[in-house]
Amino acid sequence: MAMKLEILGKEVIKPDSPNHLQTLHLSLFDQFLPSTYVSAIFFYDDQPNQEEILVHRLKNSLSQTLSLFYPLAGRIKEGVVVDCNDEGALFTKERADVLLSDVLRNPSDADLVHKLIVSPDHADPGTWPLLHVKVVFFRDRGFAVVVSASHKVCDAASLSMFVRSWTKAAKGFADTVNPEFAASVFYPPADISVEFPPLLEHKTKSKTKSFVFGPLMIEKLKIRASCGLLAPQATRVESITALLLRCMTKARRPKTEAVTEFAITHTMNLRPRVPLSFLPRKAIGNFFFLPLLKETSESKMNIQETVSKLRKTKEELNELITKDSNSDEAKERITSAMLSFLCEVSPEAETYAVSSWCRMSFYEVDFGWGFPVWVAPGSVDKTQVVLMDARDGGGVEAWVTLPETDMAEFEHDDELLVYATPSPSIRTK
């Protein structure tokens, strides 16, 4: 189904009170992240009587929220700092020529959903806004709020904190806990001449599909994934990740090439794993740890073995954190381990990235017109998996991106379809 978007207006929203920080240094890893957005799309089926009232409330509350999250109103300068100049965030109002019900009937059609996402201007990173918000009104009723923040400043957890703070302002409440931009303290900046090994660029066209794992199927998969484990039962994220990796590597397009290495990373949010003395819970930035799993194309990617390896990476991170009580030394060990993993990735390796957005409260985003009927990530690219809580709170929705030829086989994998279904239609009121 095709969808056309008409731009009704664009406006720069500035913080309602100026900040006092001139520059914010990017962390070691932020410096080398590509100029992309981490995005989320929130769909609402309620329609206020007047669109302008909704837009006015969103813009005013966004201005208030930017006073707390002031770097998002700035611009990247020389690739190493954020110039916190209060230049502002971009706010766009659009109208779609389709019904919201049409979108919700085809939730696995990621091409349709991703038309709502904006891309930064790669030509000049110093000019594109670090925050771009869109409100899209559908033809009948309902609307979507698209929030895109620079990945050089925010990870998914940061995006969730920002949006939830914004909803408080939209409903007339002040956020009593100020966010802390501390990424450069945890991962100190490096000399800009430092270079990371280049990853092989995927030139083939990719396709994204979403699949839902219901609570009952998750329990069955956890039982299967836990067979033979000496440790406690596999978690839902571990189990789903192991199954998806198995099916993704089976679907790899060339079947006759020489042995190829699979480089698998699964993003670990550091906030709940490190002591508060290391990292405040309201820390905004990319506070992730990227352990690396390496397999060959000859590997069968046994689910139980993959869960064991995923669990081992958690244990290794815990050792880096708890080896002693000196936070600076622990941070140095974590940084060193991250750099070591990145240097181990061969440019020729088939890279699979897995990120979990579960338990980040995206379905609690209420601007005053109720909770979203559906939330979709907008940060799915290349060979990647994003896991999100399903709307029912017990299931998990997996967004999988693969080369088109791989996806054609992956989405029909019998082993996958035992536990997951392509995202079904979403019911509204």
Backbone hydrogen bonds in HBPLUS format (Angstrom, degrees):
<---DONOR---> <-ACCEPTOR-->    atom                        ^
c    i                          cat <-CA-CA->   ^        H-A-AA   ^      H-
h    n   atom  resd res      DA  || num        DHA   H-A  angle D-A-AA Bond
n    s   type  num  typ     dist DA aas  dist angle  dist       angle   num
A0097-ASP N   A0004-LYS O   3.13 MM  93  5.71 145.3  2.25 156.5 163.9     1
A0006-GLU N   A0095-ARG O   2.84 MM  89  5.14 166.8  1.86 149.4 153.6     2
A0095-ARG N   A0006-GLU O   2.85 MM  89  5.14 146.7  1.96 138.7 149.8     3
A0008-LEU N   A0093-LYS O   2.75 MM  85  5.37 157.4  1.80 145.5 151.4     4
A0093-LYS N   A0009-GLY O   2.88 MM  84  5.24 167.4  1.89 156.4 158.4     5
A0011-GLU N   A0091-PHE O   2.83 MM  80  5.20 149.6  1.92 149.2 158.7     6
A0091-PHE N   A0011-GLU O   2.75 MM  80  5.20 158.7  1.80 161.1 168.2     7
A0013-ILE N   A0089-ALA O   2.70 MM  76  5.15 162.2  1.73 158.1 161.7     8
A0089-ALA N   A0013-ILE O   2.80 MM  76  5.15 157.1  1.85 150.2 147.8     9
A0016-ASP N   A0063-SER O   3.12 MM  47  5.29 150.1  2.21 121.2 118.9    10
A0084-CYS N   A0022-GLN O   2.91 MM  62  5.27 142.9  2.05 135.0 143.2    11
A0024-LEU N   A0082-VAL O   2.91 MM  58  4.96 147.3  2.02 136.6 146.7    12
A0082-VAL N   A0024-LEU O   2.70 MM  58  4.96 157.1  1.75 142.8 151.0    13
A0026-LEU N   A0080-VAL O   2.90 MM  54  5.47 171.7  1.91 148.5 146.6    14
A0031-GLN N   A0027-SER O   3.11 MM   4  6.22 150.8  2.19 153.3 157.8    15
A0028-LEU N   A0187-TYR O   3.06 MM 159  5.60 155.9  2.12 130.3 137.9    16
A0032-PHE N   A0029-PHE O   3.23 MM   3  5.54 137.9  2.42 102.4 112.4    17
A0033-LEU N   A0030-ASP O   3.26 MM   3  5.14 154.7  2.32  98.8 106.2    18
A0036-THR N   A0034-PRO O   2.86 MM   2  5.67 123.0  2.19 112.6  95.9    19
A0151-HIS N   A0036-THR O   2.87 MM 115  5.74 170.4  1.88 155.5 152.4    20
A0038-VAL N   A0149-ALA O   2.80 MM 111  5.46 162.6  1.82 162.6 163.9    21
A0149-ALA N   A0038-VAL O   3.05 MM 111  5.46 170.5  2.06 147.3 145.8    22
A0378-GLY N   A0039-SER O   2.90 MM 339  4.60 166.3  1.92 122.2 118.2    23
A0040-ALA N   A0147-VAL O   3.04 MM 107  5.56 147.2  2.15 146.0 156.2    24
A0147-VAL N   A0040-ALA O   3.01 MM 107  5.56 170.8  2.02 166.0 166.6    25
A0041-ILE N   A0376-ALA O   2.80 MM 335  5.16 160.4  1.84 156.7 163.0    26
A0376-ALA N   A0041-ILE O   2.99 MM 335  5.16 157.7  2.04 143.2 150.4    27
A0042-PHE N   A0145-VAL O   2.93 MM 103  5.16 168.3  1.95 143.7 147.7    28
A0145-VAL N   A0042-PHE O   2.86 MM 103  5.16 154.1  1.93 145.0 152.3    29
A0043-PHE N   A0374-TRP O   2.95 MM 331  5.33 172.6  1.96 171.7 169.8    30
A0373-VAL N   A0043-PHE O   2.78 MM 330  5.80 145.0  1.90 150.2 160.9    31
A0044-TYR N   A0143-PHE O   2.83 MM  99  5.43 164.7  1.85 174.0 177.7    32
A0143-PHE N   A0044-TYR O   2.93 MM  99  5.43 149.0  2.02 145.1 155.1    33
A0053-ILE N   A0050-GLN O   3.20 MM   3  5.50 132.2  2.45 102.1 113.5    34
A0055-VAL N   A0051-GLU O   2.93 MM   4  6.26 166.8  1.94 159.4 162.7    35
A0056-HIS N   A0052-GLU O   2.86 MM   4  5.89 160.8  1.89 143.9 149.7    36
A0057-ARG N   A0053-ILE O   3.01 MM   4  6.20 160.9  2.05 147.3 152.1    37
A0058-LEU N   A0054-LEU O   2.97 MM   4  6.22 163.4  2.00 153.4 158.2    38
A0059-LYS N   A0055-VAL O   2.92 MM   4  6.11 162.7  1.95 154.1 158.5    39
A0060-ASN N   A0056-HIS O   2.99 MM   4  6.12 167.9  2.00 152.0 155.5    40
A0061-SER N   A0057-ARG O   3.02 MM   4  6.06 168.5  2.04 151.0 154.6    41
A0062-LEU N   A0058-LEU O   2.91 MM   4  5.93 142.9  2.05 138.5 149.2    42
A0063-SER N   A0059-LYS O   3.03 MM   4  6.24 154.6  2.10 146.5 152.2    43
A0064-GLN N   A0060-ASN O   3.17 MM   4  6.54 152.0  2.25 143.1 150.3    44
A0065-THR N   A0061-SER O   2.95 MM   4  6.16 156.3  2.01 144.1 150.6    45
A0066-LEU N   A0062-LEU O   2.90 MM   4  6.11 151.2  1.98 151.2 158.4    46
A0067-SER N   A0064-GLN O   3.18 MM   3  5.49 144.0  2.32 101.6 111.7    47
A0068-LEU N   A0065-THR O   2.97 MM   3  5.43 141.2  2.13 109.5 119.6    48
A0069-PHE N   A0065-THR O   3.00 MM   4  6.31 162.8  2.03 150.0 155.5    49
A0072-LEU N   A0069-PHE O   3.06 MM   3  5.99 150.3  2.15 129.1 135.4    50
A0073-ALA N   A0070-TYR O   2.94 MM   3  5.41 161.6  1.97 117.4 123.5    51
A0074-GLY N   A0071-PRO O   2.94 MM   3  5.11 161.0  1.98 111.9 115.4    52
A0087-GLU N   A0073-ALA O   2.88 MM  14  5.66 103.6  2.47 147.5 158.1    53
A0088-GLY N   A0073-ALA O   2.76 MM  15  4.15 157.1  1.81 131.8 133.5    54
A0075-ARG N   A0083-ASP O   3.13 MM   8  5.30 150.4  2.22 131.6 138.7    55
A0083-ASP N   A0075-ARG O   2.72 MM   8  5.30 161.8  1.75 169.8 163.3    56
A0077-LYS N   A0081-VAL O   2.77 MM   4  5.40 169.0  1.79 161.5 160.5    57
A0080-VAL N   A0077-LYS O   3.27 MM   3  6.39 157.5  2.32 133.7 133.0    58
A0081-VAL N   A0077-LYS O   3.34 MM   4  5.40 162.1  2.37 148.6 152.4    59
A0085-ASN N   A0083-ASP O   2.80 MM   2  5.49 134.1  2.01 108.9  94.2    60
A0090-LEU N   A0131-LEU O   3.08 MM  41  6.47 155.4  2.14 160.4 157.9    61
A0133-VAL N   A0090-LEU O   2.83 MM  43  6.20 166.6  1.85 169.4 170.3    62
A0092-THR N   A0133-VAL O   2.85 MM  41  6.29 159.5  1.90 155.6 162.5    63
A0135-VAL N   A0092-THR O   2.96 MM  43  6.47 153.1  2.04 161.6 170.2    64
A0094-GLU N   A0135-VAL O   2.99 MM  41  6.30 165.0  2.01 159.1 160.1    65
A0137-PHE N   A0094-GLU O   3.00 MM  43  6.40 163.8  2.02 147.1 147.2    66
A0096-ALA N   A0137-PHE O   2.89 MM  41  6.14 163.9  1.92 154.3 159.0    67
A0139-ARG N   A0098-VAL O   3.02 MM  41  5.54 173.2  2.02 145.3 144.0    68
A0102-ASP N   A0099-LEU O   3.05 MM   3  5.16 131.6  2.29  97.7 110.4    69
A0103-VAL N   A0100-LEU O   3.06 MM   3  5.24 118.7  2.45 100.3 114.8    70
A0104-LEU N   A0100-LEU O   2.98 MM   4  6.30 162.9  2.01 156.3 161.2    71
A0105-ARG N   A0101-SER O   2.94 MM   4  5.99 126.2  2.23 135.3 147.8    72
A0106-ASN N   A0103-VAL O   3.06 MM   3  5.31 147.6  2.17 103.1 113.0    73
A0426-ILE N   A0104-LEU O   2.86 MM 322  5.20 161.3  1.89 139.2 145.5    74
A0109-ASP N   A0106-ASN O   3.00 MM   3  5.51 162.5  2.03 117.5 123.2    75
A0110-ALA N   A0108-SER O   2.97 MM   2  5.62 123.2  2.31 109.7  93.4    76
A0112-LEU N   A0109-ASP O   3.15 MM   3  5.65 130.1  2.41 109.4 120.0    77
A0113-VAL N   A0109-ASP O   3.36 MM   4  6.76 160.9  2.40 147.1 152.1    78
A0114-HIS N   A0110-ALA O   2.79 MM   4  5.87 164.9  1.81 156.1 159.8    79
A0115-LYS N   A0112-LEU O   3.33 MM   3  5.53 154.1  2.41 101.2 108.7    80
A0116-LEU N   A0113-VAL O   3.11 MM   3  5.93 163.7  2.13 119.2 124.2    81
A0117-ILE N   A0114-HIS O   3.12 MM   3  5.17 155.1  2.19 101.0 108.5    82
A0127-THR N   A0124-ASP O   2.92 MM   3  5.72 171.8  1.93 129.9 132.4    83
A0150-SER N   A0130-LEU O   2.81 MM  20  4.83 151.6  1.89 146.0 144.8    84
A0132-HIS N   A0148-SER O   2.82 MM  16  5.20 162.2  1.86 154.5 160.4    85
A0148-SER N   A0132-HIS O   2.99 MM  16  5.20 152.8  2.07 148.1 155.9    86
A0134-LYS N   A0146-VAL O   2.89 MM  12  4.97 157.1  1.94 142.7 149.3    87
A0146-VAL N   A0134-LYS O   2.78 MM  12  4.97 165.7  1.80 149.6 154.5    88
A0136-VAL N   A0144-ALA O   2.84 MM   8  5.10 162.6  1.87 150.1 156.1    89
A0144-ALA N   A0136-VAL O   2.83 MM   8  5.10 149.4  1.93 141.7 152.0    90
A0138-PHE N   A0142-GLY O   3.19 MM   4  5.86 176.0  2.19 146.1 147.3    91
A0153-VAL N   A0150-SER O   3.07 MM   3  5.55 162.4  2.11 111.4 117.0    92
A0154-CYS N   A0150-SER O   2.93 MM   4  6.08 154.2  2.00 152.6 161.2    93
A0159-LEU N   A0155-ASP O   2.94 MM   4  6.24 157.1  1.99 153.5 160.2    94
A0160-SER N   A0156-ALA O   2.96 MM   4  6.25 155.4  2.02 148.5 154.7    95
A0161-MET N   A0157-ALA O   3.04 MM   4  6.32 157.0  2.10 145.0 150.8    96
A0162-PHE N   A0158-SER O   2.90 MM   4  6.17 158.4  1.95 152.5 158.5    97
A0163-VAL N   A0159-LEU O   2.98 MM   4  6.20 170.8  1.99 155.1 157.0    98
A0164-ARG N   A0160-SER O   3.00 MM   4  6.13 163.2  2.03 150.7 155.5    99
A0165-SER N   A0161-MET O   3.03 MM   4  6.14 149.7  2.13 141.9 149.9   100
A0166-TRP N   A0162-PHE O   2.93 MM   4  6.19 150.8  2.01 148.0 156.8   101
A0167-THR N   A0163-VAL O   2.93 MM   4  6.26 149.5  2.02 147.8 155.5   102
A0168-LYS N   A0164-ARG O   3.26 MM   4  6.51 149.2  2.37 138.3 145.3   103
A0169-ALA N   A0165-SER O   3.23 MM   4  6.60 159.0  2.27 146.8 151.5   104
A0170-ALA N   A0166-TRP O   2.93 MM   4  6.21 152.7  2.00 148.9 157.2   105
A0171-LYS N   A0167-THR O   3.10 MM   4  6.31 136.0  2.30 140.9 150.8   106
A0171-LYS N   A0168-LYS O   3.15 MM   3  5.26 133.3  2.38  97.2 109.6   107
A0173-PHE N   A0168-LYS O   2.76 MM   5  4.96 161.0  1.80 150.2 143.4   108
A0172-GLY N   A0169-ALA O   3.05 MM   3  4.99 161.7  2.08 104.1 108.5   109
A0180-GLU N   A0282-LYS O   3.05 MM 102  6.00 166.3  2.07 135.3 137.5   110
A0284-ILE N   A0180-GLU O   2.71 MM 104  5.75 162.2  1.74 147.3 150.7   111
A0185-VAL N   A0182-ALA O   3.03 MM   3  5.24 142.8  2.18 103.8 115.1   112
A0186-PHE N   A0182-ALA O   3.17 MM   4  6.54 151.9  2.25 152.9 160.4   113
A0187-TYR N   A0183-ALA O   2.80 MM   4  5.92 176.2  1.80 164.4 165.1   114
A0194-VAL N   A0191-ASP O   2.96 MM   3  5.79 170.4  1.97 127.1 130.3   115
A0404-GLU N   A0205-LYS O   2.90 MM 199  6.07 164.5  1.93 156.6 152.4   116
A0207-LYS N   A0402-LEU O   2.73 MM 195  5.63 157.4  1.78 162.9 166.8   117
A0402-LEU N   A0207-LYS O   3.04 MM 195  5.63 159.7  2.08 155.4 156.4   118
A0209-LYS N   A0400-VAL O   2.95 MM 191  5.49 155.9  2.01 152.5 158.7   119
A0400-VAL N   A0209-LYS O   2.85 MM 191  5.49 170.4  1.85 171.1 168.7   120
A0423-SER N   A0210-SER O   3.14 MM 213  5.76 162.7  2.17 128.5 129.1   121
A0211-PHE N   A0398-ALA O   2.82 MM 187  5.15 151.8  1.90 142.8 152.3   122
A0398-ALA N   A0211-PHE O   2.70 MM 187  5.15 167.0  1.71 162.3 164.3   123
A0212-VAL N   A0421-THR O   2.75 MM 209  5.42 164.8  1.77 161.1 161.1   124
A0421-THR N   A0212-VAL O   3.11 MM 209  5.42 154.8  2.17 138.4 144.7   125
A0213-PHE N   A0396-VAL O   2.77 MM 183  5.19 171.4  1.78 161.4 164.4   126
A0396-VAL N   A0213-PHE O   2.96 MM 183  5.19 153.6  2.03 142.3 150.9   127
A0218-ILE N   A0214-GLY O   2.91 MM   4  6.10 151.4  1.99 157.1 166.5   128
A0219-GLU N   A0215-PRO O   3.10 MM   4  6.37 155.6  2.17 146.6 151.9   129
A0220-LYS N   A0216-LEU O   3.16 MM   4  6.49 154.6  2.22 144.9 151.6   130
A0221-LEU N   A0217-MET O   2.88 MM   4  6.08 156.7  1.93 146.6 153.4   131
A0222-LYS N   A0218-ILE O   2.80 MM   4  6.03 153.6  1.87 150.9 158.4   132
A0223-ILE N   A0219-GLU O   3.08 MM   4  6.31 151.4  2.16 143.0 149.8   133
A0224-ARG N   A0220-LYS O   3.09 MM   4  6.42 160.5  2.13 146.7 151.5   134
A0225-ALA N   A0221-LEU O   2.82 MM   4  6.03 164.5  1.85 153.5 158.0   135
A0226-SER N   A0222-LYS O   2.93 MM   4  5.95 131.0  2.18 138.5 150.2   136
A0227-CYS N   A0224-ARG O   3.32 MM   3  5.60 161.0  2.36 107.3 112.8   137
A0229-LEU N   A0226-SER O   2.98 MM   3  5.31 165.9  2.00 130.0 132.4   138
A0239-SER N   A0235-THR O   2.98 MM   4  6.09 165.2  2.00 148.9 153.2   139
A0240-ILE N   A0236-ARG O   2.95 MM   4  6.02 168.7  1.97 149.1 152.5   140
A0241-THR N   A0237-VAL O   2.92 MM   4  5.87 160.9  1.96 146.5 152.8   141
A0242-ALA N   A0238-GLU O   2.98 MM   4  6.12 161.9  2.02 147.4 152.2   142
A0243-LEU N   A0239-SER O   3.10 MM   4  6.35 158.5  2.15 147.6 153.0   143
A0244-LEU N   A0240-ILE O   2.92 MM   4  6.10 170.5  1.93 157.1 159.8   144
A0245-LEU N   A0241-THR O   2.95 MM   4  6.09 164.0  1.97 153.6 157.9   145
A0246-ARG N   A0242-ALA O   3.11 MM   4  6.22 155.2  2.18 140.7 147.4   146
A0247-CYS N   A0243-LEU O   3.01 MM   4  6.30 164.1  2.03 154.9 158.5   147
A0248-MET N   A0244-LEU O   2.76 MM   4  5.91 154.4  1.82 152.3 160.3   148
A0249-THR N   A0245-LEU O   3.00 MM   4  6.04 166.6  2.02 148.5 151.5   149
A0250-LYS N   A0246-ARG O   3.10 MM   4  6.24 145.3  2.22 138.9 148.7   150
A0251-ALA N   A0247-CYS O   3.14 MM   4  6.25 138.1  2.32 135.4 145.3   151
A0251-ALA N   A0248-MET O   3.17 MM   3  5.16 127.2  2.46  92.6 106.1   152
A0252-ARG N   A0249-THR O   3.36 MM   3  5.24 161.6  2.40  98.4 103.7   153
A0297-SER N   A0260-THR O   2.69 MM  37  5.18 127.5  1.96 147.4 163.8   154
A0350-GLU N   A0261-GLU O   2.85 MM  89  6.20 158.9  1.89 169.5 168.3   155
A0262-PHE N   A0295-GLU O   2.59 MM  33  4.98 172.6  1.60 147.0 149.8   156
A0295-GLU N   A0262-PHE O   2.98 MM  33  4.98 159.2  2.03 140.6 147.4   157
A0263-ALA N   A0350-GLU O   2.84 MM  87  5.97 160.7  1.88 139.5 145.9   158
A0352-TYR N   A0263-ALA O   2.83 MM  89  6.22 159.0  1.87 155.6 160.7   159
A0264-ILE N   A0293-LEU O   2.80 MM  29  4.97 174.1  1.80 160.6 161.0   160
A0293-LEU N   A0264-ILE O   2.82 MM  29  4.97 160.9  1.86 148.1 154.4   161
A0265-THR N   A0352-TYR O   2.90 MM  87  6.35 161.4  1.93 161.8 168.0   162
A0354-VAL N   A0265-THR O   2.77 MM  89  6.12 156.2  1.82 151.4 159.8   163
A0267-THR N   A0354-VAL O   2.79 MM  87  6.27 146.9  1.90 165.3 172.8   164
A0268-MET N   A0289-PHE O   2.96 MM  21  5.03 149.7  2.06 144.5 153.1   165
A0289-PHE N   A0268-MET O   2.86 MM  21  5.03 139.9  2.02 135.3 148.1   166
A0270-LEU N   A0287-PHE O   2.94 MM  17  5.61 178.0  1.94 152.8 152.8   167
A0273-ARG N   A0270-LEU O   2.94 MM   3  5.13 146.3  2.05 109.9 120.8   168
A0274-VAL N   A0270-LEU O   3.11 MM   4  6.10 139.5  2.29 170.6 172.5   169
A0278-PHE N   A0275-PRO O   2.86 MM   3  5.38 149.9  1.95 112.6 121.9   170
A0279-LEU N   A0275-PRO O   3.21 MM   4  6.60 152.9  2.29 147.4 155.2   171
A0283-ALA N   A0280-PRO O   3.08 MM   3  5.33 143.4  2.22 119.6 118.2   172
A0299-SER N   A0296-THR O   2.89 MM   3  5.39 159.9  1.93 114.8 121.5   173
A0306-THR N   A0302-ASN O   2.91 MM   4  6.14 157.1  1.96 154.5 161.5   174
A0307-VAL N   A0303-ILE O   2.97 MM   4  6.24 159.8  2.01 152.3 157.3   175
A0308-SER N   A0304-GLN O   3.03 MM   4  6.28 156.6  2.09 144.4 150.8   176
A0309-LYS N   A0305-GLU O   2.93 MM   4  6.24 152.3  2.01 147.2 154.7   177
A0310-LEU N   A0306-THR O   2.84 MM   4  6.11 157.4  1.89 152.3 158.7   178
A0311-ARG N   A0307-VAL O   2.88 MM   4  6.08 156.9  1.94 149.5 156.0   179
A0312-LYS N   A0308-SER O   2.93 MM   4  6.14 143.9  2.07 139.1 149.3   180
A0313-THR N   A0309-LYS O   3.12 MM   4  6.44 148.6  2.22 145.3 152.1   181
A0314-LYS N   A0310-LEU O   3.35 MM   4  6.73 146.6  2.46 140.3 148.5   182
A0315-GLU N   A0311-ARG O   3.05 MM   4  6.42 155.5  2.11 147.7 154.4   183
A0316-GLU N   A0312-LYS O   2.88 MM   4  6.17 153.3  1.95 149.2 156.7   184
A0317-LEU N   A0313-THR O   3.01 MM   4  6.23 152.1  2.09 141.4 148.4   185
A0318-ASN N   A0314-LYS O   2.92 MM   4  6.22 158.7  1.97 149.4 155.4   186
A0319-GLU N   A0315-GLU O   2.98 MM   4  6.26 146.7  2.09 143.3 152.2   187
A0320-LEU N   A0316-GLU O   3.08 MM   4  6.39 150.3  2.17 142.8 150.3   188
A0321-ILE N   A0317-LEU O   3.04 MM   4  6.34 145.7  2.16 147.5 157.1   189
A0322-THR N   A0318-ASN O   2.86 MM   4  5.98 164.3  1.89 153.8 157.6   190
A0323-LYS N   A0319-GLU O   3.04 MM   4  5.50 122.0  2.39 141.2 146.7   191
A0330-ALA N   A0326-ASN O   3.08 MM   4  6.31 156.1  2.14 150.2 157.5   192
A0331-LYS N   A0327-SER O   2.88 MM   4  6.10 160.3  1.92 153.2 158.0   193
A0332-GLU N   A0328-ASP O   3.02 MM   4  6.26 155.4  2.09 144.4 151.1   194
A0333-ARG N   A0329-GLU O   2.97 MM   4  6.24 151.7  2.05 145.5 152.9   195
A0334-ILE N   A0330-ALA O   2.96 MM   4  6.26 158.8  2.00 152.2 157.8   196
A0335-THR N   A0331-LYS O   2.90 MM   4  6.11 165.1  1.92 152.9 157.0   197
A0336-SER N   A0332-GLU O   2.90 MM   4  6.00 161.9  1.93 146.1 151.5   198
A0337-ALA N   A0333-ARG O   2.92 MM   4  6.09 156.5  1.98 146.1 152.3   199
A0338-MET N   A0334-ILE O   2.96 MM   4  6.21 156.6  2.01 149.1 155.5   200
A0339-LEU N   A0335-THR O   2.98 MM   4  6.26 164.2  2.01 154.7 158.3   201
A0340-SER N   A0336-SER O   2.96 MM   4  6.12 153.6  2.03 144.5 152.3   202
A0341-PHE N   A0337-ALA O   2.96 MM   4  6.22 157.6  2.02 149.4 154.5   203
A0342-LEU N   A0338-MET O   3.03 MM   4  6.31 164.1  2.06 153.7 157.6   204
A0343-CYS N   A0339-LEU O   3.02 MM   4  6.20 152.1  2.10 146.4 153.5   205
A0344-GLU N   A0341-PHE O   3.06 MM   3  5.17 141.5  2.21  99.6 111.0   206
A0345-VAL N   A0342-LEU O   3.35 MM   3  5.60 157.3  2.41 103.2 109.5   207
A0349-ALA N   A0346-SER O   2.97 MM   3  5.19 161.8  2.00 111.6 117.6   208
A0353-ALA N   A0383-THR O   3.18 MM  30  6.60 162.1  2.22 145.6 150.3   209
A0385-VAL N   A0353-ALA O   2.77 MM  32  6.21 147.0  1.88 159.9 167.9   210
A0355-SER N   A0385-VAL O   2.88 MM  30  6.16 155.0  1.94 151.8 159.9   211
A0387-LEU N   A0355-SER O   2.93 MM  32  6.37 157.8  1.98 155.1 162.2   212
A0357-TRP N   A0387-LEU O   2.60 MM  30  5.60 165.1  1.62 159.6 164.8   213
A0364-GLU N   A0361-SER O   3.10 MM   3  5.36 162.1  2.13 111.0 114.9   214
A0384-GLN N   A0401-THR O   3.18 MM  17  5.24 136.9  2.37 125.0 137.3   215
A0401-THR N   A0384-GLN O   2.88 MM  17  5.24 160.4  1.92 160.8 163.7   216
A0386-VAL N   A0399-TRP O   2.95 MM  13  5.13 154.0  2.02 141.8 150.4   217
A0399-TRP N   A0386-VAL O   2.84 MM  13  5.13 172.3  1.85 153.9 156.6   218
A0388-MET N   A0397-GLU O   2.89 MM   9  5.23 157.4  1.94 149.3 156.8   219
A0397-GLU N   A0388-MET O   2.76 MM   9  5.23 162.4  1.79 156.7 161.7   220
A0390-ALA N   A0395-GLY O   3.00 MM   5  4.97 168.9  2.02 119.3 116.7   221
A0393-GLY N   A0390-ALA O   3.04 MM   3  5.56 162.5  2.07 117.4 123.1   222
A0406-ASP N   A0403-PRO O   2.92 MM   3  5.30 122.9  2.25 109.6 124.6   223
A0407-MET N   A0403-PRO O   2.90 MM   4  6.17 160.0  1.94 159.4 166.2   224
A0408-ALA N   A0404-GLU O   3.06 MM   4  6.29 150.9  2.15 148.7 155.1   225
A0409-GLU N   A0406-ASP O   3.09 MM   3  5.49 134.5  2.30 105.5 116.8   226
A0410-PHE N   A0406-ASP O   2.84 MM   4  6.06 165.2  1.87 154.6 159.7   227
A0411-GLU N   A0407-MET O   2.97 MM   4  5.84 178.3  1.97 153.0 153.2   228
A0412-HIS N   A0409-GLU O   3.23 MM   3  5.54 151.2  2.32 106.6 115.1   229
A0413-ASP N   A0410-PHE O   3.01 MM   3  5.19 166.4  2.03 117.2 118.1   230
A0417-LEU N   A0413-ASP O   3.03 MM   4  6.30 164.0  2.05 157.1 161.6   231
A0419-TYR N   A0416-LEU O   3.07 MM   3  5.85 142.7  2.22 118.4 125.6   232
A0420-ALA N   A0416-LEU O   3.00 MM   4  6.05 152.0  2.08 149.1 157.3   233
